[in-house]
């Protein structure tokens, strides 16, 4: 696989020990996801499924999974 440009949201206060979701768009049009503390375990999905997931996040469909 070619080198992917992994993206993650962080702030200056974030510690390096924290695990983050990292996302990359592949040259094949697929979306690649992994956790920063387990970079060899990669999940692959389609652009359409990724967009549906993002739409659900923005609509609050997954809020009950978040810690308060």
C-alpha positions in Angstrom: 0.0 0.0 0.0 1.2 3.5 -0.7 2.0 5.9 2.1 -1.2 7.4 3.5 -1.5 10.9 4.9 -3.1 10.1 8.3 -5.1 12.9 9.9 -6.2 13.3 13.5 -7.8 16.0 15.6 -5.6 17.1 18.5 -5.1 20.1 20.7 -1.9 21.3 22.4 -3.1 19.9 25.7 -3.5 16.4 24.4 -1.0 13.9 25.8 0.9 11.5 23.6 -0.3 8.5 25.6 -3.9 9.1 24.5 -5.3 6.9 21.6 -6.8 8.8 18.7 -8.8 7.8 15.7 -6.7 8.5 12.6 -8.2 8.8 9.2 -6.7 8.8 5.7 -8.2 9.0 2.2 -6.5 6.5 -0.1 -5.6 7.0 -3.7 -8.2 4.2 -4.5 -11.1 6.4 -3.1 -11.5 4.3 0.0 -11.2 5.6 3.6 -8.7 4.1 6.0 -9.1 4.3 9.8 -6.9 3.2 12.6 -6.2 3.9 16.3 -2.9 5.8 16.9 -1.9 3.2 19.5 -2.5 0.2 17.2 -1.4 1.5 13.7 -1.1 -1.9 12.1 -4.9 -2.6 12.6 -6.5 -0.7 9.8 -10.2 -0.6 8.9 -11.2 0.2 5.4 -14.6 1.6 4.2 -16.1 3.4 1.2 -16.5 7.1 0.8 -20.3 6.8 0.9 -20.2 4.9 4.2 -17.8 7.4 5.7 -20.0 10.3 4.6 -23.1 8.6 6.2 -21.1 8.1 9.4 -20.0 11.8 9.5 -23.6 12.8 8.9 -24.7 10.6 11.8 -22.1 12.1 14.1 -23.2 15.7 13.2 -26.8 14.7 13.9 -25.9 13.4 17.4 -26.8 9.7 16.6 -23.8 8.5 18.6 -23.9 10.9 21.6 -24.9 8.2 24.0 -21.5 6.5 23.4 -19.6 9.6 24.5 -18.2 10.0 28.0 -19.3 13.0 30.0 
